[in-house]
């Protein structure tokens, strides 16, 4: 899919950050864009920006943890534009804490958005792309899906699962000779809204008592995200290039490869894992 003009992209988590940047990047390629998010106010802002860039856009309030809503989003995309060519399963949240600190509600919330959101997206869009005979799926994971830093166990679990799901999706499609590409996006620190995902915490979810270590880590994360050298627009351009060139792994921060390599070495050499943030 080297020429994206006139084709259709669907993006979840599009109200801010990387999702918004993806929607705008695809619109600049001449694509029509369907956008979804639970944050309706900022989703409207994304819509206006897409329109200003000259693209056509459809939006839907979307909770990706709800499979029926994701299926409705896929149906709406095809109904509004006649097809869908690129599906970006991008929505995500990142409550922090040691693995024993997060409440069961918090585990269910992050698993629902970060993992089930991708599962629902794959189940909703893949059959449509297969029937169409072309398309591309982009799943947003994280470098936290390739390494396991402390203090973000629930997040790491979901992102490792997204990596496994996406690699298997690639193999499943290739084994069938399908003309559907797959990309796995694994960014590191990028100035997006992920560090403030608590703003979208559903009402009624019990909150863990945060330790001093967790509060310090939250402050560090917000600082690291805010000072990231690559912007969300930079990452979105890398995704567009990956779709055009059918590249699977999209690692936006090459320096993290040292920590990934160390993890692989620790596994192969049968030793305890080293702290990836110290490498």
N, C-alpha and C positions, 0 to 999 in steps of 0.2 A: 504494500500500500504506500508507494512512494508519493503519489499525488492524493492529498486529502481533500482538495477543494470539492465542495458540494456534498461531501460525506457527512456522517452524523456521529457525534460523540456524546456519551452519557457519563456524567461525573457525579459521584456522591461526595458528601462533605464539602460542598462547593460554596458554602457561605463565607469562607475566609481562607487565608493561608494558602496552602498548596492546592487545595481543591479549586479555589477561585483562580489561582494562577494557571492551572490546567485548563479550565474553561476558557480563559482569555487566550491562552496559547493556541488552543484548537480553533477558536474563532478567528484568530489572525491568519490561520492556514486556510480560511475560507470554509470552515466546517459549520454546520448547524449544531447547537449544543443544548442538551437537556441537563438540567442541574437539579440536585436534590440535597436537602439538609434539614435538620430539626430546627435550625435557627432561621426562622422565616424573615425576620427583619434584615439580617445581613445577606440572606439569599436574594432578596429584592435588590440590594445594592450590587451584587454580582450580576444580576440580570441587566441592570442599567449599564454597567461597564461593558458587558458583552454587546449590548445594542449600540453603544457608542463606538465600539470597534468595527461595527458594520455587520455583525453576525446576527443570525436568527436564534432565538432562545425560547425554551419552554422550561417552566420550573414546577416543582412539586415539593411540598413539605414531606420529608422522608425520614423515618426512623429505620435505619438499616437493620436493626436487630429484629424487626418484624418482617418475616418472609413474604407475607401477603402484600405489604407495602412495597417491597422491592420488586415483586412481580408486577404490581400496578405501575410502578415507575418504568419498567421495561415496556409494558404494553403502551403506556402513554407516549413514550419516546417514539415507538414505531407508528402509533396512530397520528402523532403530530407531524412527523417528518418522513414517514413511509419506509424507514429502514433504521438500522443502527449498525455502525461499523467499528467504533472503539468504545469499550466499556471500561471505565476507571473505577474500581472498587477502592475508594480512597478514604472514606470516613474513619476517624479514629479518636480515641481518648487515652489519657495517660495518667491515671491516679498512681501516685508513688507510695512506697512503703515496703518494709521487709515483708517477706512472703507470709509471715504469721500475723502481720498487723492488719492487713486489709480485711474488711468484713465480708461475709458471704455475699451480701448485696453488691458490694463493690466488685467482687470477682464476677458476679453474674452480669453486671453492667459492662465491664470491659470485655468480657468474653462475648457478650451480645453484640457490641458495636464492632470491635476489632476483628473478631474471628467469624461469628455468625453473619456479620454484615458482608464479609467477603464470600462466605459460603453461599448466602442467599444471592449475591450478585452473580457468582459463577453459575448457579443453578438457573437463574432467570435469563441471563444473556447468552450463555454458550449454545443452547439449542437453537436460538434465533440466528446466531452467527453461522452455525453449521448448516442450517437450512438455506441461508442466504448464499453460502459458498465462499464467503470471505469475511474478514474481520480481525480484530485484535483485542485482547484482554490485558489490562494493566492492573495488577494488584499492588497496593502500597503496603509494604512491610516496614522494615527499618533495619539499621545495622544491629539493633537489638534482637533481630531475628537470626543473626549470624554469630553474635557473641552474647554473653549473659552477665552484664554489669550488675553489681549489687544495688539494692534499694529500689528496683523496678521489676520485681519478680512477676507480677501479674501481667504487666506490659510485655515483658520478655516472652512469657508463655504464649501470649496471643500472636506475637510476631514470628516466633519460631514456627508456630502452627501455620501461619500464612505462607511462610517460606516452603514448608513441606507440601501444603496444598497446591501451591503454584507450580512447584517443580513437577509434582505428580500430574497436574493438569497438562503441562507441556508434554509429558510422556504419553498421557492418554490420547491427546490430539495427534501427536506424531504417529502413534501406533495405528491410527485410523487413516492416516494420510490426509488429514483435514487441512484446509487452507485457512486456518485460524491461528494467528500468532499470539504469543504470550510474552509479557514482560513482567519482571519482578523488581519493583522499585525499593531500594534500601538506602534511604538518605540518613545522614547523621544530623548534626545540629543545623537547622535552617530556621530563620525568623518566620514562624507561622503561629497559628493560634493553639498549637498542640499543648504548649505549656500552660495554657489557660482553659483547658478543656473542662475543668470543674464547673465552668459557667453553664454547661449543658447537662449537668448532673440531674437526672430525673428526680422529681419530688418523691419523698418517702424512702429514699435509699439511705440506710443507716451508714454513718460515717465513723471510721476508725479514729481512735485517739492517736494523733500523730506524735511520734517521738521527736526529741530534739534533733536526732540524726536525719529523720525524714524532712522536717521543716528546713534544715540546712540544705538538704539535697534539692528540695523544691526551689529554694532561692538560687542555688547554683545552676539548676536546669534552666530557669527563666533567664538568667544572665547569659548562659552558654547559647541558648536559642536566640536571644536578642542580638548577640554579637557574632552569629554565624557568618562566615565569609561569603557563602553562597546564598543567594536570595531564593525565594520561592519561584520567582520567574526563571532563574537559572535552572532549577530542577525541572520545571515544566518544559523548558526547551530541550532538556536532555531526554525527557519522556517522549516528546514529539519525534526527536531523532531516532529513538529506540523503536517507535512504531514504524517509522519509514524504513529503517534498516533491519527490522525484525530481530533486534538484539534482546536477549533474555534478561541477563543481569544488568541492572542499572545501579551502579555503585557511584554515588556522586562525590564521595570523599575518599580518594585513593589512599590517604594515610591510614585509614582504618584497616587496610588489608594486612598490616603487620599483626594486629590483634586477632584477625580471622585466621591467619596462618598459624599463630601461636596456639589457638584453640585446636586446630586440626592436628598439630604436632603433639599436643598434650593427649589427645585421644589416641593417636597412633602409637605414641610412646608409653601409653598406659600409666600416666601420672595425673596427679590432681591438677585441676585447672588453675592457671595463673589469673590474677586480676587483670581483666582486659583494659581497665582504665589506667593501669600503671605501666603499660607497654608503650 
